[in-house]
Amino acid sequence: MLGPVFAAHIGDWEPHLKKMYGFWSTVLLGDRQYTGNPFEKHQAVSELSAGHFERWLDLFAKTLETHCSGADKAAWEATARRMGFAMAS
């Protein structure tokens, strides 16, 4: 569901992934590696719908379930849910 949308908009994944890593490092760890406006970028993708963000949140939660535990897991999932709902609005 998500792959085709992003494949249509991202030609070179390496810089995009680097930006994503910096974004999540900033949001979850406070590292301040990211500058930019992810809301603006994602709102410019007309194909994205609330369903896409719901799917992304499900995948994010499953990833956390596999790789994280405890307080970090709960806090990071809450942060992602707030962000996903804000982007879907």
NUKOL-903937 format. One line per field, with one value per residue: residue number from 1; x, y, z of N, C-alpha, C in turn. Coordinates in nm, 3 decimals, decimal comma. Each point is the difference from the previous one (the first is absolute). Layout:
N
num: (NUM;...)
n_c1: (X;...)
n_c2: (Y;...)
n_c3: (Z;...)
ca_c1: (X;...)
ca_c2: (Y;...)
ca_c3: (Z;...)
c_c1: (X;...)
c_c2: (Y;...)
c_c3: (Z;...)
END
This chain:
89
num: (1;2;3;4;5;6;7;8;9;10;11;12;13;14;15;16;17;18;19;20;21;22;23;24;25;26;27;28;29;30;31;32;33;34;35;36;37;38;39;40;41;42;43;44;45;46;47;48;49;50;51;52;53;54;55;56;57;58;59;60;61;62;63;64;65;66;67;68;69;70;71;72;73;74;75;76;77;78;79;80;81;82;83;84;85;86;87;88;89)
n_c1: (0,082;0,103;0,053;-0,111;-0,059;0,083;-0,014;-0,122;0,041;0,058;0,088;0,059;-0,008;0,127;-0,012;-0,105;0,060;0,106;-0,086;-0,057;0,121;0,039;-0,111;0,003;0,126;-0,043;-0,103;0,063;0,115;-0,059;0,047;-0,111;-0,019;-0,127;-0,004;-0,114;-0,092;-0,004;-0,073;0,075;0,107;-0,056;-0,036;0,119;-0,004;-0,062;0,079;0,066;-0,051;-0,104;-0,049;0,073;-0,042;-0,121;0,024;0,053;-0,102;-0,074;0,065;-0,013;-0,125;-0,013;0,062;-0,070;-0,104;0,058;0,024;-0,109;0,024;-0,087;0,050;0,117;-0,034;-0,051;0,106;0,079;-0,076;-0,009;0,129;0,023;-0,082;0,053;0,119;-0,029;-0,065;0,103;0,080;-0,079;0,012)
n_c2: (-0,120;0,000;-0,116;-0,027;0,051;-0,057;-0,115;0,052;0,025;-0,115;0,072;0,065;-0,124;-0,004;0,111;-0,061;-0,117;0,064;0,064;-0,117;-0,054;0,109;-0,011;-0,133;0,018;0,101;-0,062;-0,116;0,046;0,099;-0,072;0,056;-0,111;0,023;0,057;0,059;-0,023;-0,108;0,081;0,104;-0,073;-0,055;0,121;0,017;-0,116;0,032;-0,103;0,068;-0,100;0,019;-0,079;0,079;0,105;-0,051;-0,033;0,120;0,047;-0,083;0,034;0,125;-0,026;-0,069;0,099;0,087;-0,073;-0,003;0,132;0,031;0,055;-0,016;0,094;-0,032;-0,127;0,013;0,068;-0,083;-0,099;0,057;0,025;-0,121;-0,042;0,084;-0,034;-0,129;0,020;0,072;-0,089;-0,088;0,100)
n_c3: (0,000;0,080;-0,034;-0,069;0,106;0,086;-0,062;-0,009;0,124;0,025;-0,066;0,098;0,044;-0,039;-0,074;-0,053;-0,002;-0,049;-0,077;-0,031;-0,010;-0,065;-0,072;-0,009;-0,032;-0,074;-0,057;-0,015;-0,048;-0,065;-0,103;-0,041;-0,066;0,022;-0,118;0,005;-0,091;0,077;0,074;-0,031;0,017;0,107;0,037;-0,053;0,066;-0,111;-0,028;0,092;0,071;0,076;-0,094;-0,076;0,068;-0,006;-0,126;-0,022;0,071;-0,070;-0,111;0,037;0,039;-0,112;-0,060;0,071;-0,027;-0,119;-0,001;0,068;0,116;0,096;0,077;-0,059;0,001;0,119;0,038;-0,065;0,044;0,118;-0,011;-0,048;0,093;0,086;-0,046;0,001;0,115;0,038;-0,054;0,059;0,086)
ca_c1: (-0,082;0,086;0,111;-0,021;-0,011;0,132;0,083;-0,033;0,049;0,138;0,085;0,123;-0,038;0,107;-0,015;-0,128;0,017;0,086;-0,084;-0,093;0,074;0,023;-0,128;-0,040;0,099;-0,037;-0,129;-0,003;0,118;0,039;0,133;0,000;0,067;-0,092;-0,066;-0,094;-0,141;-0,055;-0,143;-0,013;0,043;-0,097;-0,126;0,017;-0,022;-0,146;-0,051;-0,006;-0,129;0,002;0,028;0,144;0,061;-0,040;0,085;0,134;-0,001;-0,001;0,135;0,087;-0,027;0,055;0,145;0,033;-0,027;0,110;0,134;0,007;-0,081;-0,006;-0,045;0,030;-0,097;-0,129;0,015;0,023;-0,125;-0,089;0,050;-0,032;-0,146;-0,035;0,049;-0,080;-0,133;0,014;0,025;-0,119;-0,108)
ca_c2: (0,120;0,119;-0,008;0,066;0,146;0,059;-0,030;0,098;0,132;-0,004;-0,063;-0,048;-0,029;0,023;0,129;0,003;-0,077;0,078;0,106;-0,065;-0,037;0,124;0,045;-0,081;0,023;0,127;-0,010;-0,099;0,004;0,139;0,023;0,121;-0,025;0,027;0,128;-0,012;-0,004;-0,125;0,015;0,063;-0,097;-0,107;0,056;0,024;-0,127;-0,004;-0,136;-0,044;0,015;-0,042;-0,144;-0,019;0,030;-0,108;-0,115;0,032;-0,012;-0,143;-0,051;0,060;-0,070;-0,136;0,013;0,024;-0,124;-0,092;0,050;0,088;-0,041;0,093;0,139;0,056;-0,052;0,067;0,143;0,015;-0,030;0,114;0,109;-0,033;0,009;0,143;0,051;-0,059;0,061;0,139;-0,001;-0,051;0,100)
ca_c3: (0,000;0,009;-0,094;-0,129;0,015;0,020;-0,117;-0,103;0,038;0,046;-0,101;0,062;0,138;0,097;0,069;0,072;0,124;0,088;0,056;0,093;0,121;0,073;0,054;0,116;0,105;0,060;0,068;0,109;0,086;0,025;-0,055;-0,084;-0,128;-0,110;-0,020;-0,111;0,034;-0,055;-0,026;-0,131;-0,102;-0,015;-0,048;-0,143;-0,070;-0,009;0,012;0,140;0,068;0,141;0,001;-0,012;0,130;0,091;-0,034;0,048;0,146;0,031;-0,025;0,100;0,126;-0,012;0,007;0,140;0,073;-0,030;0,029;0,117;0,115;0,112;-0,009;-0,132;-0,096;0,021;-0,031;-0,143;-0,071;0,023;-0,084;-0,139;-0,017;-0,005;-0,126;-0,107;0,000;-0,045;-0,144;-0,069;0,011)
c_c1: (0,087;0,107;-0,024;-0,008;0,138;0,094;-0,024;0,061;0,147;0,084;0,123;-0,027;0,108;-0,012;-0,130;0,011;0,088;-0,081;-0,099;0,070;0,026;-0,128;-0,035;0,100;-0,030;-0,126;0,007;0,115;0,047;0,135;0,014;0,079;-0,084;-0,045;-0,091;-0,142;-0,063;-0,149;-0,022;0,035;-0,105;-0,136;0,006;-0,022;-0,150;-0,059;-0,015;-0,136;0,017;0,031;0,147;0,069;-0,037;0,086;0,142;0,007;-0,002;0,139;0,100;-0,016;0,057;0,152;0,045;-0,019;0,115;0,133;0,014;-0,082;-0,005;-0,049;0,027;-0,105;-0,132;0,008;0,016;-0,126;-0,099;0,041;-0,037;-0,150;-0,045;0,040;-0,084;-0,138;0,006;0,020;-0,124;-0,114;-0,001)
c_c2: (0,127;0,004;0,072;0,152;0,062;-0,029;0,100;0,137;0,003;-0,077;-0,064;-0,018;0,034;0,136;0,009;-0,075;0,074;0,112;-0,058;-0,038;0,124;0,052;-0,079;0,013;0,130;-0,013;-0,090;0,013;0,142;0,037;0,124;-0,017;0,045;0,145;-0,018;-0,005;-0,126;0,011;0,059;-0,098;-0,107;0,051;0,028;-0,127;-0,026;-0,140;-0,047;0,029;-0,039;-0,149;-0,032;0,025;-0,106;-0,124;0,024;-0,014;-0,146;-0,061;0,052;-0,073;-0,142;0,002;0,025;-0,126;-0,099;0,046;0,083;-0,058;0,115;0,139;0,062;-0,042;0,075;0,147;0,020;-0,030;0,115;0,119;-0,024;0,012;0,146;0,058;-0,053;0,059;0,144;0,005;-0,043;0,102;0,097)
c_c3: (0,000;-0,109;-0,131;0,008;0,011;-0,116;-0,112;0,029;0,043;-0,101;0,060;0,149;0,101;0,070;0,079;0,133;0,100;0,068;0,102;0,130;0,085;0,064;0,126;0,114;0,074;0,084;0,124;0,097;0,032;-0,056;-0,089;-0,129;-0,118;0,000;-0,120;0,052;-0,059;-0,031;-0,140;-0,112;-0,024;-0,049;-0,150;-0,083;-0,002;0,018;0,145;0,061;0,147;0,011;-0,012;0,134;0,104;-0,023;0,052;0,152;0,044;-0,017;0,104;0,133;-0,003;0,009;0,143;0,083;-0,015;0,058;0,127;0,115;0,101;-0,034;-0,137;-0,101;0,013;-0,039;-0,151;-0,080;0,017;-0,087;-0,145;-0,026;-0,008;-0,136;-0,116;-0,008;-0,049;-0,152;-0,079;-0,001;-0,115)
END
